[in-house]
Amino acid sequence: MKNQQKSISLLIPILVGIGVGILLGGLFPIVGSSLEFIGELFINGLLMLVIPLVMTSMIISISSLGDIRQIGGIGGKTIFFYTITTGIAVLIGLIMVNIIQPGVANTDAARIAQRGGQILTDVPYSIDQDIITLQGSTFQRAYDERYNVILLDQNEIHGAIKSGKQPSDNSLRISEWTNLEKDTVTPNQSGSGLKVDLAVAATVKDKDERSIFDVLKEVVVGLLPRNLFQAMVENQVLPLIIFSLLFGAILTTLGERGEGVIIMFSAINEVIMKMIHLILLAAPVGIGALIASRLGLAGGFTGFATEFSSLSKYAASVIIGLFIHGALVLPIILQVFGKRNPWHYARKTASALTTAFSTSSSSATLPLTMECAIQGNHISPRTASFVLPLGATINMDGTALYEAVGAVFIAQVYGIELGVGQMVVIFLTATLAAIGAAGIPEAGLVTMVIVLRAVNIPIEGISLILVIDWFLDRCRTTINVWGDSIVAGVIDTLERPKSHRVITKEEEEVGVVFD
Ligand code: ASP
């Protein structure tokens, strides 16, 4: 009861923290970015608990099941709901991107379509001494770091510039570019065509050869860690889940000797949960600092508005899709199958959701997701310990939705027509790519390569969406964590008859309405 009050009373301070963070980062970007270290402290505090939390809670959860065969039941239901919710999310993403059509627009990007997917902009230019100026158009700020520029005049190539720095809005300074074939560029020259090929973004450069089978293979092989400690060091939750499952199951067969060890792990688990309470107290400041510093880094409100405006339709497709999934689909699932009041459930999950938004990491948020589920929403620790760590790694509704929107958006920009068959491939690969994505910032951007490759969309297109990804990452991570929490609520209800748990007074107060 005491803990429950704690989660309620923290909601207001967290909201105040977010408000202050937005104002600080938006109005005083330099001050905002200087707060980065406070946010980092908060993330470190959470991350240090992830591994001990996952291992101890999984071990005691499995040993409390009594009969190891029960895992099959919970596991099957969990995977079923995770798959269904992810599938619905991708579908919503595909519907949104096909209705809004963010990539089919009257912009520079649209011109790529007319020029065989290679030309990013084709506008009059002039060269005066060292500066190439584009007339009537601006480069999109979405480029990563390297691309090629070819100057054309009536299809005659005048000059080529390779791998340079990101240009300022309207102009390129020739001297800043490397490998410049300078002699072919004449000063005081003007022309009618400027061709820019996007290069593969640095983030995905080494990943471009990975196919869906490679990723699946990685997930399967990665289930068993070669080295337990390496898995811990690298924060790989999935192999630790498997290890802890086996460990806990075998522990129950040791009789009295095993019981001592189980009691020890329960005590450790209790300590970790208390440490989470402590860190939670710092959440308003930590979350506020994370938001202030990222907004500051984007250049405050003005910088953010510029980033956002160049890709506003694309961002809107993702955000509206996430909203429909998070505010409509998931609550309905919770109400129907979990028989819980979604509004109360959301309020009690608020600190996890805001942490997800500010950290962009499901894994870092896991301690709070578990705290909110167990203390705030009265999910049995047994269910929460099994469902939530698994969800933080394999269930990513927001990421799956985003991957589908991103892939179709890039195809639209490149003028690639996608048929129903290809949409089905995107549906399947986006689901798998989300399963393969780790619960860390921007993991989904990297696994999008799989989706693009599956339907032959140039992976260079990822450069187009880079600039806004930090923001969309926060939004999709929030939905990822919300999706995990919802399924935990559903599984707890479905498993309840087996665990013979009766509804408590507190549960009644927060809207749990079991038959
Ligand atoms: N940042 C996301 C998460 O941790 C993964 C992604 O990049 O989509 O859930």
Residues whose N, C-alpha, C, O or C-beta is under 5 A from the ligand:
A	BS01	LIG	S360 S361 S362 S363 T399 A438 G439 I440 P441 E442 A443 G444 L445 D473 T477 N480
